[in-house]
Amino acid sequence: MAIDRDLTHPAISDLRHSAKQRLPGFAFEYLDSGTGRELGVARNRQALDDILFLPAILHGNLVPDLRCKFLGQDFDLPIGIAPVGMSGMIWAGAETLLAKGAVSANIPYCQSTVAAEGPEEVGPHVGQNGWFQHYPVNSADIRRDMLKRIRAAGFTKLVMTVDVPGESRRERQRRAHVAMPPKLTAKVAWQVLTHPAWALAMARVGAPRMPFPESYVEASGSDAFVHAGRVIRGWPDWDYLQALRDDWQGDLIVKGVQDPDDARRMAALGVNAVWVSNHAGRQFEAGPAAIHRLPLIREAVGADLPLIYDSGVESGLDIMRAIALGADMVFLGKAFHFALAALGAKGIAHLLHILRADMVANMSQIGAARLDDLPARLLP
């Protein structure tokens, strides 16, 4: 008898629960953890929960339209797949699976610089929906070669992440013995052995690596992993952003923006879109909830500069909240990986079903026929 996933996994929290059961502890902790006491994670959640809409009645048979246009491209949903480093450690072949899922749903997929598959491997599967996340590198020559390869692989938009100036202390990951490169301790080996579905899938593709940055170092094995990490420690500044703008002939998006003054300066520099995010509370615990910064940045840059939002999003209702406060698109990272770990490749479509159905149900409750109707239904 066919399983009705809408009964077994009606929400992202259900996907997370199944993912926790199916993943080795170190892999789940790598994906799920915040930093410090995770007060930043909690702050994101509480701030989203505090955003309310006014219900509406007597609006007839309303069928919400969820389509959107972003930087000249039409998408079926205002949703994107955010970059997650080492996706292939969460689920074997995750990057290619997510790219294919994005094409099928006509949404964007943003691949990480530190993905477990390179741009040449994933690019052929993502069509016109491929974006590539860029961590600043410590060599202009390497940067230019990376950009050349990203473009040749078919990725159309470049996303520079600026909110990782240094490593964060994610205590949960340390307790779980998460290491980069992964180390086979007795604890890790036991976790692998007791999660056979994950282990068998990984055995088919091999241990996760960072092939893109590793291709720029001469070392091999674990040394290559370590040296590759040094390649992408570029400590970005405004001069680097200007150089990247000069080098990349295409849409450039900056991810990790919280200060309206920074957003204004980026717009003046020629950035095509700004991505409001606090890295989902994974980098810095004592900062503000990212959703509180979104309307301030929208006010600062005006109506014309496209804005993306992520951080703390756990439902279609959260997506509505971000759009109502000024976002043009909303990206999720962890949720898509929960879906893969819980249900395999089929989890991607099911997660999008959850988000779409939740948006339709809630937009109907507030009488919003289009995404543009959402701001007027916000409660002050």
C-alpha positions as semicolon CSV with decimal commas, in nm:
position;residue;x (nm);y (nm);z (nm)
1;M;0,000;0,000;0,000
2;A;0,132;0,344;-0,096
3;I;0,242;0,566;0,191
4;D;0,066;0,901;0,214
5;R;0,356;1,133;0,297
6;D;0,111;1,409;0,381
7;L;0,008;1,197;0,680
8;T;0,353;1,080;0,784
9;H;0,538;1,406;0,714
10;P;0,293;1,699;0,700
11;A;0,547;1,956;0,826
12;I;0,919;2,035;0,815
13;S;0,941;1,932;1,179
14;D;0,840;1,579;1,073
15;L;1,112;1,573;0,808
16;R;1,362;1,688;1,069
17;H;1,252;1,412;1,308
18;S;1,298;1,143;1,043
19;A;1,630;1,293;0,934
20;K;1,758;1,275;1,290
21;Q;1,671;0,906;1,302
22;R;1,825;0,822;0,963
23;L;2,148;1,025;0,987
24;P;2,458;0,947;1,193
25;G;2,476;1,184;1,487
26;F;2,772;1,382;1,354
27;A;2,598;1,444;1,019
28;F;2,274;1,559;1,182
29;E;2,457;1,786;1,427
30;Y;2,658;1,940;1,144
31;L;2,336;2,028;0,964
32;D;2,112;2,124;1,256
33;S;2,332;2,308;1,503
34;G;2,364;2,677;1,575
35;T;2,642;2,847;1,766
36;G;2,682;2,915;2,138
37;R;2,371;2,838;2,341
38;E;2,175;2,879;2,015
39;L;2,004;3,195;2,135
40;G;2,040;3,336;1,784
41;V;1,846;3,039;1,647
42;A;1,576;3,090;1,909
43;R;1,566;3,464;1,841
44;N;1,503;3,401;1,471
45;R;1,216;3,167;1,556
46;Q;1,051;3,399;1,808
47;A;1,076;3,700;1,579
48;L;0,905;3,514;1,296
49;D;0,633;3,387;1,527
50;D;0,560;3,744;1,638
51;I;0,467;3,852;1,282
52;L;0,089;3,833;1,245
53;F;-0,163;3,884;0,965
54;L;-0,522;4,001;0,979
55;P;-0,764;3,729;0,861
56;A;-1,016;3,816;0,588
57;I;-1,365;3,686;0,508
58;L;-1,614;3,693;0,221
59;H;-1,351;3,692;-0,051
60;G;-1,504;3,411;-0,256
61;N;-1,316;3,123;-0,414
62;L;-0,963;3,259;-0,389
63;V;-0,682;3,064;-0,561
64;P;-0,348;3,222;-0,462
65;D;-0,090;3,273;-0,736
66;L;0,258;3,188;-0,604
67;R;0,458;3,266;-0,917
68;C;0,728;3,532;-0,904
69;K;0,989;3,703;-1,119
70;F;1,341;3,755;-0,991
71;L;1,618;3,932;-1,182
72;G;1,429;3,884;-1,505
73;Q;1,357;3,513;-1,461
74;D;1,017;3,358;-1,395
75;F;0,988;3,103;-1,115
76;D;0,690;2,890;-1,012
77;L;0,742;2,963;-0,641
78;P;0,913;3,241;-0,443
79;I;1,138;2,975;-0,292
80;G;1,500;2,880;-0,349
81;I;1,742;2,616;-0,226
82;A;2,013;2,786;-0,019
83;P;2,378;2,681;-0,030
84;V;2,484;2,434;0,239
85;G;2,847;2,337;0,262
86;M;2,928;1,967;0,232
87;S;2,573;1,876;0,133
88;G;2,711;1,543;0,020
89;M;2,794;1,455;0,379
90;I;2,427;1,485;0,468
91;W;2,310;1,266;0,183
92;A;2,506;1,102;-0,097
93;G;2,483;1,297;-0,421
94;A;2,283;1,573;-0,252
95;E;2,402;1,851;-0,482
96;T;2,294;1,680;-0,803
97;L;1,966;1,567;-0,648
98;L;1,888;1,921;-0,535
99;A;1,982;2,065;-0,873
100;K;1,748;1,824;-1,051
101;G;1,473;1,894;-0,799
102;A;1,509;2,268;-0,857
103;V;1,472;2,228;-1,232
104;S;1,167;2,005;-1,190
105;A;1,000;2,263;-0,963
106;N;1,134;2,566;-1,153
107;I;1,302;2,726;-0,853
108;P;1,667;2,833;-0,807
109;Y;1,936;2,610;-0,662
110;C;2,247;2,774;-0,516
111;Q;2,551;2,549;-0,489
112;S;2,818;2,605;-0,225
113;T;3,186;2,658;-0,297
114;V;3,250;2,380;-0,046
115;A;3,000;2,136;-0,195
116;A;3,089;1,769;-0,220
117;E;3,050;1,792;-0,598
118;G;3,218;2,042;-0,829
119;P;3,045;2,292;-1,058
120;E;3,128;2,083;-1,364
121;E;2,945;1,785;-1,213
122;V;2,631;1,971;-1,110
123;G;2,604;2,239;-1,378
124;P;2,468;2,009;-1,652
125;H;2,175;1,915;-1,426
126;V;2,057;2,261;-1,317
127;G;1,973;2,427;-1,647
128;Q;1,907;2,801;-1,617
129;N;1,825;2,771;-1,246
130;G;2,180;2,736;-1,118
131;W;2,335;2,992;-0,885
132;F;2,679;2,954;-0,730
133;Q;2,784;3,066;-0,383
134;H;3,133;3,216;-0,360
135;Y;3,357;3,224;-0,056
136;P;3,634;3,483;-0,100
137;V;3,968;3,327;-0,191
138;N;4,317;3,445;-0,112
139;S;4,440;3,469;-0,470
140;A;4,307;3,688;-0,751
141;D;4,424;3,434;-1,007
142;I;4,237;3,152;-0,834
143;R;3,928;3,371;-0,805
144;R;3,927;3,449;-1,176
145;D;3,978;3,085;-1,269
146;M;3,697;2,979;-1,035
147;L;3,462;3,232;-1,191
148;K;3,556;3,112;-1,539
149;R;3,475;2,753;-1,443
150;I;3,150;2,850;-1,270
151;R;3,033;3,038;-1,579
152;A;3,143;2,759;-1,816
153;A;2,951;2,505;-1,606
154;G;2,629;2,700;-1,669
155;F;2,570;2,884;-1,341
156;T;2,408;3,219;-1,414
157;K;2,422;3,406;-1,082
158;L;2,702;3,448;-0,832
159;V;2,632;3,478;-0,459
160;M;2,914;3,614;-0,243
161;T;2,881;3,516;0,124
162;V;3,014;3,789;0,354
163;D;2,900;3,683;0,703
164;V;3,170;3,423;0,767
165;P;3,472;3,640;0,856
166;G;3,606;3,358;1,072
167;E;3,513;3,021;1,217
168;S;3,229;3,001;1,466
169;R;3,228;2,776;1,771
170;R;2,940;2,537;1,722
171;E;2,958;2,349;2,047
172;R;2,703;2,086;1,946
173;Q;2,923;1,991;1,652
174;R;3,226;1,955;1,877
175;R;3,038;1,729;2,115
176;A;2,930;1,518;1,818
177;H;3,292;1,488;1,696
178;V;3,222;1,671;1,371
179;A;3,555;1,726;1,200
180;M;3,664;1,860;0,863
181;P;3,793;1,649;0,703
182;P;3,579;1,377;0,863
183;K;3,775;1,153;1,100
184;L;3,682;0,793;1,165
185;T;3,690;0,779;1,545
186;A;3,533;0,489;1,734
187;K;3,228;0,706;1,808
188;V;3,188;0,808;1,445
189;A;3,237;0,450;1,323
190;W;2,959;0,330;1,555
191;Q;2,726;0,600;1,429
192;V;2,795;0,498;1,069
193;L;2,742;0,128;1,138
194;T;2,410;0,192;1,310
195;H;2,274;0,398;1,017
196;P;2,301;0,153;0,725
197;A;2,092;0,345;0,469
198;W;2,324;0,647;0,498
199;A;2,636;0,429;0,508
200;L;2,544;0,227;0,197
201;A;2,461;0,541;0,001
202;M;2,792;0,699;0,101
203;A;2,983;0,383;0,013
204;R;2,865;0,418;-0,346
205;V;3,005;0,771;-0,385
206;G;3,299;0,769;-0,144
207;A;3,393;0,992;0,147
208;P;3,278;1,354;0,107
209;R;3,539;1,602;-0,014
210;M;3,554;1,964;-0,130
211;P;3,660;1,902;-0,492
212;F;3,627;2,260;-0,615
213;P;3,869;2,434;-0,375
214;E;4,080;2,117;-0,351
215;S;4,153;2,143;-0,722
216;Y;4,367;2,449;-0,645
217;V;4,608;2,277;-0,405
218;E;4,890;2,033;-0,474
219;A;4,851;1,825;-0,159
220;S;4,649;1,504;-0,148
221;G;4,431;1,318;0,103
222;S;4,347;1,496;0,426
223;D;4,618;1,755;0,358
224;A;4,430;1,863;0,044
225;F;4,117;1,921;0,250
226;V;4,307;2,135;0,500
227;H;4,488;2,337;0,233
228;A;4,163;2,388;0,040
229;G;4,016;2,544;0,352
230;R;4,299;2,795;0,351
231;V;4,236;2,880;-0,015
232;I;3,884;3,002;0,068
233;R;3,988;3,209;0,369
234;G;4,004;3,537;0,177
235;W;3,885;3,772;0,453
236;P;3,662;3,983;0,229
237;D;3,651;4,361;0,233
238;W;3,495;4,626;0,012
239;D;3,788;4,615;-0,228
240;Y;3,734;4,243;-0,275
241;L;3,366;4,299;-0,349
242;Q;3,457;4,564;-0,606
243;A;3,708;4,327;-0,768
244;L;3,447;4,053;-0,779
245;R;3,198;4,292;-0,936
246;D;3,458;4,373;-1,202
247;D;3,544;4,008;-1,266
248;W;3,194;3,859;-1,278
249;Q;2,997;3,959;-1,585
250;G;2,653;3,861;-1,464
251;D;2,413;3,901;-1,175
252;L;2,596;3,940;-0,844
253;I;2,418;3,885;-0,512
254;V;2,567;3,948;-0,167
255;K;2,456;3,712;0,110
256;G;2,468;3,780;0,483
257;V;2,365;4,148;0,494
258;Q;2,203;4,296;0,805
259;D;2,307;4,663;0,806
260;P;2,101;4,902;0,587
261;D;2,409;5,119;0,528
262;D;2,595;4,819;0,387
263;A;2,302;4,742;0,159
264;R;2,298;5,100;0,026
265;R;2,670;5,087;-0,045
266;M;2,634;4,755;-0,225
267;A;2,357;4,892;-0,442
268;A;2,576;5,188;-0,536
269;L;2,861;4,950;-0,620
270;G;2,643;4,765;-0,870
271;V;2,533;4,458;-0,678
272;N;2,217;4,319;-0,841
273;A;2,047;4,185;-0,527
274;V;2,103;4,171;-0,151
275;W;2,048;3,858;0,059
276;V;1,937;3,936;0,415
277;S;2,055;3,663;0,651
278;N;2,225;3,595;0,983
279;H;2,341;3,252;0,867
280;A;2,047;3,101;1,056
281;G;2,218;3,168;1,388
282;R;2,512;2,945;1,296
283;Q;2,782;3,213;1,305
284;F;2,707;3,468;1,579
285;E;2,478;3,426;1,877
286;A;2,441;3,784;1,998
287;G;2,306;3,946;1,683
288;P;1,951;4,052;1,599
289;A;1,687;3,831;1,443
290;A;1,741;3,851;1,068
291;I;1,371;3,914;0,997
292;H;1,391;4,237;1,201
293;R;1,659;4,367;0,965
294;L;1,465;4,292;0,647
295;P;1,219;4,587;0,650
296;L;1,500;4,826;0,746
297;I;1,703;4,715;0,447
298;R;1,402;4,735;0,218
299;E;1,344;5,092;0,331
300;A;1,711;5,174;0,278
301;V;1,743;5,043;-0,078
302;G;1,395;5,129;-0,202
303;A;1,150;4,918;-0,396
304;D;1,363;4,834;-0,698
305;L;1,660;4,640;-0,559
306;P;1,568;4,269;-0,527
307;L;1,598;4,123;-0,178
308;I;1,634;3,761;-0,069
309;Y;1,571;3,637;0,285
310;D;1,676;3,331;0,481
311;S;1,723;3,237;0,850
312;G;1,478;3,047;1,068
313;V;1,229;2,966;0,792
314;E;1,030;2,655;0,882
315;S;0,700;2,684;0,693
316;G;0,510;2,841;0,408
317;L;0,374;3,089;0,661
318;D;0,730;3,199;0,740
319;I;0,787;3,256;0,368
320;M;0,477;3,476;0,363
321;R;0,607;3,671;0,660
322;A;0,937;3,746;0,488
323;I;0,770;3,848;0,162
324;A;0,529;4,074;0,349
325;L;0,828;4,251;0,508
326;G;1,008;4,314;0,182
327;A;1,166;3,997;0,046
328;D;1,124;3,902;-0,319
329;M;1,236;3,543;-0,264
330;V;1,296;3,324;0,040
331;F;1,560;3,050;0,052
332;L;1,579;2,744;0,276
333;G;1,884;2,528;0,334
334;K;1,841;2,291;0,626
335;A;1,483;2,202;0,534
336;F;1,583;2,062;0,194
337;H;1,850;1,850;0,357
338;F;1,607;1,724;0,619
339;A;1,385;1,624;0,329
340;L;1,665;1,436;0,153
341;A;1,771;1,256;0,468
342;A;1,413;1,166;0,558
343;L;1,277;1,057;0,220
344;G;1,564;1,051;-0,028
345;A;1,523;1,223;-0,364
346;K;1,143;1,215;-0,326
347;G;1,176;1,439;-0,022
348;I;1,252;1,746;-0,233
349;A;0,916;1,744;-0,410
350;H;0,739;1,662;-0,084
351;L;0,898;1,955;0,096
352;L;0,790;2,188;-0,183
353;H;0,439;2,042;-0,157
354;I;0,439;2,122;0,217
355;L;0,552;2,479;0,158
356;R;0,317;2,539;-0,135
357;A;0,014;2,395;0,045
358;D;0,090;2,596;0,359
359;M;0,118;2,918;0,161
360;V;-0,206;2,854;-0,028
361;A;-0,395;2,770;0,291
362;N;-0,270;3,074;0,481
363;M;-0,303;3,319;0,193
364;S;-0,663;3,206;0,157
365;Q;-0,720;3,280;0,525
366;I;-0,606;3,640;0,484
367;G;-0,759;3,706;0,142
368;A;-0,428;3,738;-0,043
369;A;-0,459;3,636;-0,407
370;R;-0,101;3,734;-0,497
371;L;0,229;3,773;-0,320
372;D;0,197;4,151;-0,361
373;D;-0,114;4,141;-0,141
374;L;0,075;4,019;0,166
375;P;0,210;4,349;0,305
376;A;-0,140;4,500;0,331
377;R;-0,257;4,211;0,549
378;L;0,019;4,250;0,813
379;L;-0,086;4,352;1,160
380;P;0,114;4,651;1,286
